[in-house]
Amino acid sequence: MASAVVSWHGADTGALAPIRPAVTFGFSSVPPRPSVARVRTTIVGGTDAR
């Protein structure tokens, strides 16, 4: 991601910030300051794993 315009309840959340330390595995990232994120997980499967 190179740029984004984001607001929370009408307030600008600010510019993108570098991730320190850089994430080197999986699909993860950690903001340099506290933040709130809503995450929805969807599991789709066609077989019974029992």
mmCIF file of the N, C-alpha and C atoms, coordinates in Angstrom:
data_MODEL
# 
_entry.id   MODEL 
# 
loop_
_atom_site.group_PDB 
_atom_site.id 
_atom_site.type_symbol 
_atom_site.label_atom_id 
_atom_site.label_alt_id 
_atom_site.label_comp_id 
_atom_site.label_asym_id 
_atom_site.label_entity_id 
_atom_site.label_seq_id 
_atom_site.pdbx_PDB_ins_code 
_atom_site.Cartn_x 
_atom_site.Cartn_y 
_atom_site.Cartn_z 
_atom_site.occupancy 
_atom_site.B_iso_or_equiv 
_atom_site.pdbx_formal_charge 
_atom_site.auth_seq_id 
_atom_site.auth_comp_id 
_atom_site.auth_asym_id 
_atom_site.auth_atom_id 
_atom_site.pdbx_PDB_model_num 
ATOM 1   N N  . MET A 1 1  ? 0.847   -1.148  0.000  1.00 0.00 ? 1  MET A N  1 
ATOM 2   C CA . MET A 1 1  ? 0.000   0.000   0.000  1.00 0.00 ? 1  MET A CA 1 
ATOM 3   C C  . MET A 1 1  ? 0.904   1.226   0.000  1.00 0.00 ? 1  MET A C  1 
ATOM 4   N N  . ALA A 1 2  ? 0.648   2.141   -0.898 1.00 0.00 ? 2  ALA A N  1 
ATOM 5   C CA . ALA A 1 2  ? 1.477   3.340   -1.005 1.00 0.00 ? 2  ALA A CA 1 
ATOM 6   C C  . ALA A 1 2  ? 0.830   4.556   -0.356 1.00 0.00 ? 2  ALA A C  1 
ATOM 7   N N  . SER A 1 3  ? -0.500  4.599   -0.336 1.00 0.00 ? 3  SER A N  1 
ATOM 8   C CA . SER A 1 3  ? -1.183  5.736   0.278  1.00 0.00 ? 3  SER A CA 1 
ATOM 9   C C  . SER A 1 3  ? -2.606  5.338   0.645  1.00 0.00 ? 3  SER A C  1 
ATOM 10  N N  . ALA A 1 4  ? -3.198  6.122   1.546  1.00 0.00 ? 4  ALA A N  1 
ATOM 11  C CA . ALA A 1 4  ? -4.578  5.883   1.962  1.00 0.00 ? 4  ALA A CA 1 
ATOM 12  C C  . ALA A 1 4  ? -5.131  7.148   2.592  1.00 0.00 ? 4  ALA A C  1 
ATOM 13  N N  . VAL A 1 5  ? -6.428  7.322   2.484  1.00 0.00 ? 5  VAL A N  1 
ATOM 14  C CA . VAL A 1 5  ? -7.130  8.395   3.187  1.00 0.00 ? 5  VAL A CA 1 
ATOM 15  C C  . VAL A 1 5  ? -8.145  7.700   4.081  1.00 0.00 ? 5  VAL A C  1 
ATOM 16  N N  . VAL A 1 6  ? -7.956  7.826   5.382  1.00 0.00 ? 6  VAL A N  1 
ATOM 17  C CA . VAL A 1 6  ? -8.781  7.102   6.338  1.00 0.00 ? 6  VAL A CA 1 
ATOM 18  C C  . VAL A 1 6  ? -9.292  8.065   7.397  1.00 0.00 ? 6  VAL A C  1 
ATOM 19  N N  . SER A 1 7  ? -10.551 7.856   7.791  1.00 0.00 ? 7  SER A N  1 
ATOM 20  C CA . SER A 1 7  ? -11.099 8.646   8.898  1.00 0.00 ? 7  SER A CA 1 
ATOM 21  C C  . SER A 1 7  ? -11.827 7.722   9.857  1.00 0.00 ? 7  SER A C  1 
ATOM 22  N N  . TRP A 1 8  ? -11.949 8.157   11.102 1.00 0.00 ? 8  TRP A N  1 
ATOM 23  C CA . TRP A 1 8  ? -12.652 7.405   12.128 1.00 0.00 ? 8  TRP A CA 1 
ATOM 24  C C  . TRP A 1 8  ? -13.625 8.369   12.790 1.00 0.00 ? 8  TRP A C  1 
ATOM 25  N N  . HIS A 1 9  ? -14.909 8.085   12.634 1.00 0.00 ? 9  HIS A N  1 
ATOM 26  C CA . HIS A 1 9  ? -15.973 8.958   13.155 1.00 0.00 ? 9  HIS A CA 1 
ATOM 27  C C  . HIS A 1 9  ? -15.772 10.395  12.677 1.00 0.00 ? 9  HIS A C  1 
ATOM 28  N N  . GLY A 1 10 ? -15.378 10.549  11.408 1.00 0.00 ? 10 GLY A N  1 
ATOM 29  C CA . GLY A 1 10 ? -15.226 11.863  10.808 1.00 0.00 ? 10 GLY A CA 1 
ATOM 30  C C  . GLY A 1 10 ? -13.886 12.539  11.034 1.00 0.00 ? 10 GLY A C  1 
ATOM 31  N N  . ALA A 1 11 ? -13.017 11.960  11.851 1.00 0.00 ? 11 ALA A N  1 
ATOM 32  C CA . ALA A 1 11 ? -11.701 12.558  12.120 1.00 0.00 ? 11 ALA A CA 1 
ATOM 33  C C  . ALA A 1 11 ? -10.631 11.853  11.292 1.00 0.00 ? 11 ALA A C  1 
ATOM 34  N N  . ASP A 1 12 ? -9.754  12.636  10.674 1.00 0.00 ? 12 ASP A N  1 
ATOM 35  C CA . ASP A 1 12 ? -8.640  12.091  9.897  1.00 0.00 ? 12 ASP A CA 1 
ATOM 36  C C  . ASP A 1 12 ? -7.724  11.298  10.824 1.00 0.00 ? 12 ASP A C  1 
ATOM 37  N N  . THR A 1 13 ? -7.332  10.094  10.411 1.00 0.00 ? 13 THR A N  1 
ATOM 38  C CA . THR A 1 13 ? -6.467  9.266   11.250 1.00 0.00 ? 13 THR A CA 1 
ATOM 39  C C  . THR A 1 13 ? -4.980  9.526   11.033 1.00 0.00 ? 13 THR A C  1 
ATOM 40  N N  . GLY A 1 14 ? -4.640  10.361  10.068 1.00 0.00 ? 14 GLY A N  1 
ATOM 41  C CA . GLY A 1 14 ? -3.240  10.712  9.861  1.00 0.00 ? 14 GLY A CA 1 
ATOM 42  C C  . GLY A 1 14 ? -2.596  9.929   8.732  1.00 0.00 ? 14 GLY A C  1 
ATOM 43  N N  . ALA A 1 15 ? -1.334  10.210  8.523  1.00 0.00 ? 15 ALA A N  1 
ATOM 44  C CA . ALA A 1 15 ? -0.579  9.605   7.430  1.00 0.00 ? 15 ALA A CA 1 
ATOM 45  C C  . ALA A 1 15 ? -0.162  8.177   7.759  1.00 0.00 ? 15 ALA A C  1 
ATOM 46  N N  . LEU A 1 16 ? 0.149   7.401   6.716  1.00 0.00 ? 16 LEU A N  1 
ATOM 47  C CA . LEU A 1 16 ? 0.709   6.069   6.919  1.00 0.00 ? 16 LEU A CA 1 
ATOM 48  C C  . LEU A 1 16 ? 2.050   6.195   7.622  1.00 0.00 ? 16 LEU A C  1 
ATOM 49  N N  . ALA A 1 17 ? 2.367   5.216   8.445  1.00 0.00 ? 17 ALA A N  1 
ATOM 50  C CA . ALA A 1 17 ? 3.626   5.235   9.184  1.00 0.00 ? 17 ALA A CA 1 
ATOM 51  C C  . ALA A 1 17 ? 4.388   3.948   8.905  1.00 0.00 ? 17 ALA A C  1 
ATOM 52  N N  . PRO A 1 18 ? 5.712   4.000   8.959  1.00 0.00 ? 18 PRO A N  1 
ATOM 53  C CA . PRO A 1 18 ? 6.500   2.788   8.755  1.00 0.00 ? 18 PRO A CA 1 
ATOM 54  C C  . PRO A 1 18 ? 6.263   1.792   9.888  1.00 0.00 ? 18 PRO A C  1 
ATOM 55  N N  . ILE A 1 19 ? 6.410   0.516   9.584  1.00 0.00 ? 19 ILE A N  1 
ATOM 56  C CA . ILE A 1 19 ? 6.260   -0.536  10.588 1.00 0.00 ? 19 ILE A CA 1 
ATOM 57  C C  . ILE A 1 19 ? 7.640   -0.868  11.115 1.00 0.00 ? 19 ILE A C  1 
ATOM 58  N N  . ARG A 1 20 ? 7.810   -0.719  12.422 1.00 0.00 ? 20 ARG A N  1 
ATOM 59  C CA . ARG A 1 20 ? 9.094   -1.016  13.059 1.00 0.00 ? 20 ARG A CA 1 
ATOM 60  C C  . ARG A 1 20 ? 8.838   -1.896  14.256 1.00 0.00 ? 20 ARG A C  1 
ATOM 61  N N  . PRO A 1 21 ? 9.415   -3.073  14.328 1.00 0.00 ? 21 PRO A N  1 
ATOM 62  C CA . PRO A 1 21 ? 10.250  -3.686  13.307 1.00 0.00 ? 21 PRO A CA 1 
ATOM 63  C C  . PRO A 1 21 ? 9.391   -4.190  12.146 1.00 0.00 ? 21 PRO A C  1 
ATOM 64  N N  . ALA A 1 22 ? 10.004  -4.319  11.001 1.00 0.00 ? 22 ALA A N  1 
ATOM 65  C CA . ALA A 1 22 ? 9.295   -4.791  9.815  1.00 0.00 ? 22 ALA A CA 1 
ATOM 66  C C  . ALA A 1 22 ? 8.786   -6.209  10.028 1.00 0.00 ? 22 ALA A C  1 
ATOM 67  N N  . VAL A 1 23 ? 7.585   -6.484  9.540  1.00 0.00 ? 23 VAL A N  1 
ATOM 68  C CA . VAL A 1 23 ? 7.018   -7.829  9.620  1.00 0.00 ? 23 VAL A CA 1 
ATOM 69  C C  . VAL A 1 23 ? 7.652   -8.665  8.516  1.00 0.00 ? 23 VAL A C  1 
ATOM 70  N N  . THR A 1 24 ? 8.133   -9.846  8.859  1.00 0.00 ? 24 THR A N  1 
ATOM 71  C CA . THR A 1 24 ? 8.843   -10.671 7.875  1.00 0.00 ? 24 THR A CA 1 
ATOM 72  C C  . THR A 1 24 ? 8.178   -12.010 7.628  1.00 0.00 ? 24 THR A C  1 
ATOM 73  N N  . PHE A 1 25 ? 6.927   -12.182 8.099  1.00 0.00 ? 25 PHE A N  1 
ATOM 74  C CA . PHE A 1 25 ? 6.254   -13.465 7.888  1.00 0.00 ? 25 PHE A CA 1 
ATOM 75  C C  . PHE A 1 25 ? 4.749   -13.245 7.795  1.00 0.00 ? 25 PHE A C  1 
ATOM 76  N N  . GLY A 1 26 ? 4.061   -14.166 7.133  1.00 0.00 ? 26 GLY A N  1 
ATOM 77  C CA . GLY A 1 26 ? 2.601   -14.200 7.108  1.00 0.00 ? 26 GLY A CA 1 
ATOM 78  C C  . GLY A 1 26 ? 1.939   -12.934 6.611  1.00 0.00 ? 26 GLY A C  1 
ATOM 79  N N  . PHE A 1 27 ? 0.695   -12.745 7.005  1.00 0.00 ? 27 PHE A N  1 
ATOM 80  C CA . PHE A 1 27 ? -0.089  -11.577 6.622  1.00 0.00 ? 27 PHE A CA 1 
ATOM 81  C C  . PHE A 1 27 ? -0.380  -10.803 7.895  1.00 0.00 ? 27 PHE A C  1 
ATOM 82  N N  . SER A 1 28 ? 0.620   -10.074 8.370  1.00 0.00 ? 28 SER A N  1 
ATOM 83  C CA . SER A 1 28 ? 0.499   -9.354  9.633  1.00 0.00 ? 28 SER A CA 1 
ATOM 84  C C  . SER A 1 28 ? 1.149   -7.995  9.527  1.00 0.00 ? 28 SER A C  1 
ATOM 85  N N  . SER A 1 29 ? 0.658   -7.068  10.303 1.00 0.00 ? 29 SER A N  1 
ATOM 86  C CA . SER A 1 29 ? 1.315   -5.782  10.445 1.00 0.00 ? 29 SER A CA 1 
ATOM 87  C C  . SER A 1 29 ? 0.907   -5.187  11.778 1.00 0.00 ? 29 SER A C  1 
ATOM 88  N N  . VAL A 1 30 ? 1.766   -4.378  12.322 1.00 0.00 ? 30 VAL A N  1 
ATOM 89  C CA . VAL A 1 30 ? 1.526   -3.759  13.616 1.00 0.00 ? 30 VAL A CA 1 
ATOM 90  C C  . VAL A 1 30 ? 1.765   -2.267  13.485 1.00 0.00 ? 30 VAL A C  1 
ATOM 91  N N  . PRO A 1 31 ? 0.782   -1.437  13.818 1.00 0.00 ? 31 PRO A N  1 
ATOM 92  C CA . PRO A 1 31 ? 0.986   0.003   13.736 1.00 0.00 ? 31 PRO A CA 1 
ATOM 93  C C  . PRO A 1 31 ? 1.935   0.490   14.837 1.00 0.00 ? 31 PRO A C  1 
ATOM 94  N N  . PRO A 1 32 ? 2.660   1.571   14.597 1.00 0.00 ? 32 PRO A N  1 
ATOM 95  C CA . PRO A 1 32 ? 3.602   2.068   15.597 1.00 0.00 ? 32 PRO A CA 1 
ATOM 96  C C  . PRO A 1 32 ? 2.917   2.702   16.810 1.00 0.00 ? 32 PRO A C  1 
ATOM 97  N N  . ARG A 1 33 ? 1.632   3.031   16.697 1.00 0.00 ? 33 ARG A N  1 
ATOM 98  C CA . ARG A 1 33 ? 0.900   3.568   17.849 1.00 0.00 ? 33 ARG A CA 1 
ATOM 99  C C  . ARG A 1 33 ? -0.427  2.804   17.970 1.00 0.00 ? 33 ARG A C  1 
ATOM 100 N N  . PRO A 1 34 ? -1.052  2.825   19.134 1.00 0.00 ? 34 PRO A N  1 
ATOM 101 C CA . PRO A 1 34 ? -2.296  2.069   19.317 1.00 0.00 ? 34 PRO A CA 1 
ATOM 102 C C  . PRO A 1 34 ? -3.360  2.449   18.300 1.00 0.00 ? 34 PRO A C  1 
ATOM 103 N N  . SER A 1 35 ? -4.163  1.458   17.905 1.00 0.00 ? 35 SER A N  1 
ATOM 104 C CA . SER A 1 35 ? -5.238  1.699   16.956 1.00 0.00 ? 35 SER A CA 1 
ATOM 105 C C  . SER A 1 35 ? -6.330  0.661   17.159 1.00 0.00 ? 35 SER A C  1 
ATOM 106 N N  . VAL A 1 36 ? -7.441  0.859   16.489 1.00 0.00 ? 36 VAL A N  1 
ATOM 107 C CA . VAL A 1 36 ? -8.564  -0.055  16.566 1.00 0.00 ? 36 VAL A CA 1 
ATOM 108 C C  . VAL A 1 36 ? -8.825  -0.602  15.177 1.00 0.00 ? 36 VAL A C  1 
ATOM 109 N N  . ALA A 1 37 ? -9.053  -1.896  15.087 1.00 0.00 ? 37 ALA A N  1 
ATOM 110 C CA . ALA A 1 37 ? -9.369  -2.514  13.805 1.00 0.00 ? 37 ALA A CA 1 
ATOM 111 C C  . ALA A 1 37 ? -10.464 -3.541  13.998 1.00 0.00 ? 37 ALA A C  1 
ATOM 112 N N  . ARG A 1 38 ? -11.373 -3.602  13.068 1.00 0.00 ? 38 ARG A N  1 
ATOM 113 C CA . ARG A 1 38 ? -12.414 -4.626  13.076 1.00 0.00 ? 38 ARG A CA 1 
ATOM 114 C C  . ARG A 1 38 ? -11.993 -5.702  12.091 1.00 0.00 ? 38 ARG A C  1 
ATOM 115 N N  . VAL A 1 39 ? -11.960 -6.941  12.550 1.00 0.00 ? 39 VAL A N  1 
ATOM 116 C CA . VAL A 1 39 ? -11.537 -8.057  11.714 1.00 0.00 ? 39 VAL A CA 1 
ATOM 117 C C  . VAL A 1 39 ? -12.683 -9.052  11.636 1.00 0.00 ? 39 VAL A C  1 
ATOM 118 N N  . ARG A 1 40 ? -13.014 -9.474  10.435 1.00 0.00 ? 40 ARG A N  1 
ATOM 119 C CA . ARG A 1 40 ? -14.050 -10.485 10.231 1.00 0.00 ? 40 ARG A CA 1 
ATOM 120 C C  . ARG A 1 40 ? -13.402 -11.689 9.575  1.00 0.00 ? 40 ARG A C  1 
ATOM 121 N N  . THR A 1 41 ? -13.576 -12.851 10.164 1.00 0.00 ? 41 THR A N  1 
ATOM 122 C CA . THR A 1 41 ? -13.016 -14.096 9.632  1.00 0.00 ? 41 THR A CA 1 
ATOM 123 C C  . THR A 1 41 ? -14.136 -14.913 9.004  1.00 0.00 ? 41 THR A C  1 
ATOM 124 N N  . THR A 1 42 ? -13.892 -15.414 7.814  1.00 0.00 ? 42 THR A N  1 
ATOM 125 C CA . THR A 1 42 ? -14.835 -16.271 7.124  1.00 0.00 ? 42 THR A CA 1 
ATOM 126 C C  . THR A 1 42 ? -14.134 -17.582 6.787  1.00 0.00 ? 42 THR A C  1 
ATOM 127 N N  . ILE A 1 43 ? -14.740 -18.677 7.200  1.00 0.00 ? 43 ILE A N  1 
ATOM 128 C CA . ILE A 1 43 ? -14.188 -19.998 6.910  1.00 0.00 ? 43 ILE A CA 1 
ATOM 129 C C  . ILE A 1 43 ? -15.154 -20.692 5.958  1.00 0.00 ? 43 ILE A C  1 
ATOM 130 N N  . VAL A 1 44 ? -14.626 -21.078 4.803  1.00 0.00 ? 44 VAL A N  1 
ATOM 131 C CA . VAL A 1 44 ? -15.436 -21.734 3.789  1.00 0.00 ? 44 VAL A CA 1 
ATOM 132 C C  . VAL A 1 44 ? -14.857 -23.119 3.549  1.00 0.00 ? 44 VAL A C  1 
ATOM 133 N N  . GLY A 1 45 ? -15.699 -24.121 3.652  1.00 0.00 ? 45 GLY A N  1 
ATOM 134 C CA . GLY A 1 45 ? -15.204 -25.478 3.445  1.00 0.00 ? 45 GLY A CA 1 
ATOM 135 C C  . GLY A 1 45 ? -16.296 -26.369 2.880  1.00 0.00 ? 45 GLY A C  1 
ATOM 136 N N  . GLY A 1 46 ? -15.878 -27.356 2.138  1.00 0.00 ? 46 GLY A N  1 
ATOM 137 C CA . GLY A 1 46 ? -16.851 -28.249 1.523  1.00 0.00 ? 46 GLY A CA 1 
ATOM 138 C C  . GLY A 1 46 ? -16.796 -29.658 2.049  1.00 0.00 ? 46 GLY A C  1 
ATOM 139 N N  . THR A 1 47 ? -15.869 -29.928 3.006  1.00 0.00 ? 47 THR A N  1 
ATOM 140 C CA . THR A 1 47 ? -15.769 -31.284 3.534  1.00 0.00 ? 47 THR A CA 1 
ATOM 141 C C  . THR A 1 47 ? -15.795 -31.240 5.051  1.00 0.00 ? 47 THR A C  1 
ATOM 142 N N  . ASP A 1 48 ? -16.221 -32.325 5.646  1.00 0.00 ? 48 ASP A N  1 
ATOM 143 C CA . ASP A 1 48 ? -16.259 -32.463 7.087  1.00 0.00 ? 48 ASP A CA 1 
ATOM 144 C C  . ASP A 1 48 ? -14.903 -32.996 7.521  1.00 0.00 ? 48 ASP A C  1 
ATOM 145 N N  . ALA A 1 49 ? -14.179 -32.272 8.360  1.00 0.00 ? 49 ALA A N  1 
ATOM 146 C CA . ALA A 1 49 ? -12.818 -32.656 8.757  1.00 0.00 ? 49 ALA A CA 1 
ATOM 147 C C  . ALA A 1 49 ? -12.791 -33.619 9.939  1.00 0.00 ? 49 ALA A C  1 
ATOM 148 N N  . ARG A 1 50 ? -13.932 -34.104 10.415 1.00 0.00 ? 50 ARG A N  1 
ATOM 149 C CA . ARG A 1 50 ? -13.943 -35.008 11.567 1.00 0.00 ? 50 ARG A CA 1 
ATOM 150 C C  . ARG A 1 50 ? -13.430 -36.358 11.256 1.00 0.00 ? 50 ARG A C  1 
# 
